[in-house]
């Protein structure tokens, strides 16, 4: 379908001042895209990075003529999207406005058109922060692409910045059907009756997929009720669950009306699924369900995903990476180039990347989509309910997943987190004393942060967040009480150490 023409809002009356292209303090590439405070992203910074990306896209493919732009529902995203489109114009390319839509829907549309894309989103971080995610025609950019974009950004001269400052977001073409094509992708493969008889609550909050998810599940035959729709942006983290979120999901489940409660983060590349009792399922378990449902036997997943991936027997090969979808993408590409097939990737947050196309017994094809997607793991939790008639809790129980939990200390600058991690990984005596009250250290892994295995198989893993000033703590144990105690201890032990050294206020 060809894009139709529509006008977008005019640029502000006064163009932003010309500034040097060096990034502000908070602005940096993290585990998934560029993130920072809105005050340090709005205006020239977002324009400069968008121009750098457009120039890099032309370096990769000189025939590039268009770049898609999408956004989430946070308050600053429309203005930043206009900045992105002004920069794309300045590069001599045509911006295509896809409006507010899920990140994987934008990636799918970029793949369909064979052009790059920019998604304006801060994912699950608070509304005072935002970010840019960059996509090539084949999926998420790699860390090598990030280096090239930063290099292009650093090379922008004052004449270029002056022109960029004065650039306006002119009338652009729009693409209103990208979300519909995203829905059709799954309905066509799984079937319009694949969820018939299932009752699902969609926690809508401020997810950009809040209507898309309702429409999709209804199109697949489910009875769907939307709950918790918000009129302001709510930073829902699908991995480190706030107590208020846990309580709300449990309250929704207590009606006994639903087979599951489902949701996503802000830009819909990370799922949230709770079973019929309101228990929220781990993201890595959702990814494993997707691998099983599709029959994909090569799993690529970060070191933070639980050991159930290895012991389940559902994967022939498990490839571990650092945290961040670019690392998963790179490892999936390496696996494919090495001759491996049937490849799926997922993160501990549940975002699932489909590297290999899938053809079912009826000849229906689900094309590869190597970017984080919330819908595929959500469907992988719902379709087995419809097929087996079993409650979701029983389906998960069969996997013997153990208990893995995650949480974080907020407002911990990354340099302070890194100092603690370096001390834990570099000073054996300090590490043994640090963990002495919870167990003996059996092994340590430094792939991303520092991950300790304790006697008895329990895991405690610390790493600095790549997206926000937070120290993240991940734990795993076979017994739920042990996992809860380890998480409480892990957060308090780290906080106490940072306070004791005078690095954090009491």
N, C-alpha and C positions, 0 to 999 in steps of 0.2 A: 504494500500500500504506500503510495507516495505521500510525503509530508505535506500538510496544508500550511498556508502562511497565516501568521497571526502576529499582532504587535505585542511587545512586552513593555513593561513600565520604563519610562525614561530614566536615564542616569541622574544622580543628584545634580542640583543646579551648579554647585561648585565642585569641580573635580578634586579628587584627593591630592594632597601635596606630593611633589616629587621627593622620593626618599631613595636612599641607597638600597641595593638589592640584598644586602646581608640580612639574614633572618632575625626577627625579634627573639628575645630570650626564650619564650615559651613555645616557639614554633619549630617543630621538628618532625621527621618521619619516625613513626613508632612501629608497632607490630602490624599495623594495617593502615597505611596512608599517612598523610600530613595532619598533625593535630596541634591545637594551641588555643589560647584565649581568643574570644571573638574580637576583642579590642586590638589584638595583634595580627588578626587575619583579615578583617574587613578592609576593603579598599585596595591600596597598592599591593600589600603582600599577596592576597589571593590572585590579583591580576598578574603579578610577576611570576608566581609559581605556575599559573595556568599558561602564560606565554612560554615559559621554559618547557612545560610539558608539550605544548603544541609544536615548538621547534624540535624537540626530541622526537616527536611522532613523525615529523617530516624527515628527520635524519634517518629514521628506521624505514620509512616508506614515502618517498618523494611524491607518490601519486595521491597521497591523502588530501581530501578536499573538505571533509566534514569532521566535527567532533560533537558528540552528544553531551548534554548536560542534564543531570537529574539532581534531586534534592530530597532531604527528609523534611519533617514537620517542625523542626526547632525554629525559634523566632528569627534567627539571623540568616537562615538558609536562603530565602528568596533574594536578599540583597547580595549575598556572596555569589549566588548563581549568576546574577547580572554582571558582577565583576568578572567572573569566568568567561561569560559570553563576549564581553567587551574585549578581553585579551585574545580570544579566539579570532574575532574580527581583525584585531591588530596584526595577527599572524598571517592574515590573508586567507583564512579558512572560514567555513560556514558553520556557525553553531546551530545545533538542533535542540530546541527546548523540549525535554521530555517531562517537565513538571515534577510533581511529587510522586515518587514510585519506589518500590523496593530496589535495593542495590542489585540483587541478582537479576531482576527484570531489566535494569539498564544494561548490565553486562550481556544478557541474552540479546537485546536489541543491537548492541555494538557488534556482537558476533554475527547476527543476521545481516547487518549492513556492511560488515567488513571495515569498520572505522573505530577510532579511539573514543573514549568517553571519560567524563569527569563526574563523580558523584559528590555533591556537597553534603557531608554528614559528619557528625561527631559520634555516631553510633550510640553507645550507652552512656557517654560521659555527660556531665551537667550542661544545662542550657547556656551557661556563660562561656562554654567552649564549643568549638566546631572543628571541621576538618575537610580535607579533600582526599578522595580516593581516585586513583588513576587507573584506567583500563586500556589495554591494547585491543585490537580486533579479535585476539584469541583468548583474552581473559585478563586476570590480574597481572599487573606489572611485577617484575622481579626486583630483588635488591640491586642487581646491576642496573636496571632502569632507574631506580631511585638515585643511584650515584650519578648517572648521566643527567638526570633532571636537575640535581643540585649543582652540577658543573655548569649546565646551561644557565641556571639562575644566577650563579656567581658571575657569569660573563656578560650579563645585561649591562650595557653602558648607559650613561646619563642621557644621551639623545633618545635612546629607546625607551627609557623610563619616562622621559618627558612626554613622548608621544603616547605612551601607555596611560599616563595620568590623565590625558585629555580625551582618551578614547571613550566613546559612548556605546551603550548597549542598544544597537539599532534594532529594527524589526527583524525577527528571525523566524525560521520555519519551526513548527511544533510537531511533536509526534505523540498523539493522544492514545495510540493503540498498543504501546509497548506493554502495559500491564495486562491487557487482554490477551496478548500473545503468550505472555508468561503463564497465565491461567490455562490457556489452551494446550500448552506444552504438557502439562500433567494430566489434564482430562483426557487428551488424545491417547496417552500411553496407558494410564491405569483404568480408564473407562468411567462413563458417567454414572454407573451403578456400583462403583467399588466401595462406597461408604454407606450404601443404603441401610437404613435401620439404626445407624449410629447416631448418638446424640453428643454434640461437642459444644463446649463453651469457648468462645474466643475472647480472651482478655485483650481489649483493644487499646487501652491507655492512649499513648501518643505515637504508636508505631505507624510508620508510613504504609504498612501492609494491613492496617486494621480493617479496611473494607475489602481489599484484595483477598485476604485470607477467608473472610466470610463468604465471598462470592465463589471462591474456588471450592471450598468444602461443600457448599450447597450444590454446585455444579457436579460434584461427585456423589451426590445422593444423601449427604448427611443432613440431619436436623441441627441447625446451628443457632445459637443464641449469643449475641454480642454483649459483653459485660465490661464495666469499668472504663468506658470511653472518657477521655480527659479533654479539657479545653485549654490545657497548657502542656508544655513538654515535660515528661517524666523520664528521668534517666534510668531505665530498667536494665540492670545487668543480669544476663541470663546465666552467669557463672557464679558470681558472688552475690547470693540472694539477701536482700535486706529483710529484716524481721517482719516489716510491714507487708512486704510482698508475700512472704510465706504464709502469714496469717490470712491475708485476703484470699489467696488461692485455696487455702483450706476451708475458708468460710463458703466460697462458691461451691466447693465439692460436697459440703454437708447436706445440700438439698437432695443428694442422691439421684439427681436427674441426668448426670453426664457420665459418659464413658471416659472422657478426658477433658482437661482444660488446656488450651494451647495459646501460645502467644509468640512474639518475637521481640528483639531489641528494637531500638529506634529506626534503624535502616533495613531491618528484616534480613540480615545475613546470619543471625544467630537465633536458634529456636528456644522456646521454653515449653515444656510439656509436663503436665502433672497427671497422675493416674486417677482412677475413679474415687480414690480416698483423699485426693489432694496432695499426695506426696510428689514433689517435684523430682523428675528424673534427671540423672546426670547427662551432660551433653555428649560425653564419649560413648555412653550407652546408646543414645539416639543414633550416633554415627554408626555404631556397630550393628544396630537394627537395620539401618539403610544398606550396609554392606551385605548383610544376610539376605534381605528381601530381594536385592538385585543380583545376588550370586557373584559378587566381586570379591576376589580372594587375595588381592594385594592391597594392604592398608598402609597409608602414610599418615602419621599423626605425631603431634609434638610429644615431648617427654612428659608433659603434664597430664596426658591421658592415662587412665588407670591401667593396672596390670591385667584387668579382665580382657583387654584386647589380645594379649598374648596367650592367655590360658583358656580362652573360650573355645578354641578349635575352629572358629569360623573363618580365620585368615590363614592362608598358607605362608604369607610373608608379612611381617610388620616392620616398617621402616620408621624410625624415630627421628624427629627434627627439633630444632629450636622452636620457641613459641612465635607464632605469626604466620599468617596465610602465605606471604611471599616465600617463606622457607618450605612450606608444604607444597606449594606450586612447583618450586625448583626441584624438590625431591621426586614429585610425581613425573615431571618431565624427564629427569634422569632415569627413572625406572622404565618409562616408555621407550626412551632411546636405547636402554640396555636390553630391550626385547621382552620386558615383562608386559603382561596384559591384564585386563580385568582390574583396573586401578581405581581406587576411591580414596579420598583424603578427608579427614575431619579433625577438628580441634576439640579440646576439652570443653569448650563453650558450645559445642554442637554444630557449629557452622560446617557444612558438608560440601566438599568439592568433588565433582564428577569428572574424572580424567578420561574414562573410557565410555564410549557409547554402549548402550544396552539394547538388545533385541530380545523380545519375549517369545514365548512359544507360538503366539498368534502372528508373529512377524511385525508387531508394533515396535517402533524404535524410539528410544529416549536418547537424544544426542548429548554428547559430552557438554558439560558446563563447568569448566575448571575455575570456579570462584565460589566463595562461601555462600551457602544457600540455606535458609531456614525452612523452606517449604518441604524439601525432600525428606529430611529427618522427621518432620512432623507427620508426613504421610506414612513414613516407615513405622511410626508408632500406632497409627490409626488403622491402616489396612490390615495388619495381622489380627486386630480385634474382629474386624468384619469377616475375615477368612476363617478364623478358628472358633469364634464365639466365646473365647476366653477373655476375662478382664485383663486390662493392661498390666496390672500388678503381677498376675500369674505369668504372663509372657516374659516379663523382666526377671522374675524370680528364677526361671529356668536357666538364666545365664550365669547365676552365681556371681553377681557383680561385686560383692563386697560393699564397702562404704568409702566413698571418696568425697571430700568436702573442700571448699575453698572460701577464703575471705581475705580482707586486706586491711592494712593500716592506712588510713587516709592522711593526706597532707604531709607525706614524707618525701622530701625532694629526692630525686633519683640519685644524686651523689651520695646522700646519706645511706640509702638502701645499698648502693654498691660498696660502700665502706664496710658495712656489716657483712655482706656476702663475701668480700675478700678476706675478712678476718675469719669467717667460718670455714672457708675453703683452704686458706693458707696456713692456719695455725691449728695443728692437730690437737694440742693440749687444750686450747680454748674451746674447740668444738666438742671434745669429750666432756669437759666441765659444763658446757652450755646444755648438752643433752643428758647429763647424768641422771636427772630426775625422771626421765621418760624412757630411757633404754640405752643399750649399748649400740654404738655405730658399727654396722656390718660393711657398708659400702657407701661411696660418695660418687655422684655424677655431676660434672660441671658443664654439661652440654648447654644449659640455659639456666643461669642462676646457680643454685647449689641444691642438689637433691640427695637426701640421706635416707638409706634403708637401715632400719633398726632391727635388732634381734626379734624374731617372731614375725617378720615380714611387713611391719608398719612402715609408712613412708611419711617424711616431712620434707617439703620442698619450698624454698624461698626464692623469689625472683622480683626484680624491680619491674613494675609495669612499664610497658612501652608507650602507653597512651595517656597516662595521668600520673601525678605525683603520689604514687602509692607503692607500698611494699606488699606484695601478694604472698599468701601462704596457702599451700596445698597439702592436704594430708590424705592418707589412705590406710584403712585397716579392715580386717575381716568382720569385726564386730562394730555395730553402730556406736555403742557407748564409748568404745576406745577411740573411734574417729572423732567424735564430738569433743572428748577430753583433749585429744592431741591438738585439735584446731584451737580450742580455747587456750591451751598452754602455749602453742606456737605463736599466737598473736601477742599474748601477754609477755612472753619471754623476749620477743623482739622489741616490743615497746619498752620494756624495763631496761634493756641494754642500751637503747638509743637515749632514753632519759638519763640513765646513769652516766653516760658519757657527755651529758649536757647538750645533746644534739636535738632533743625535742623537749617542749615544755611538759611539765608534769600534768 
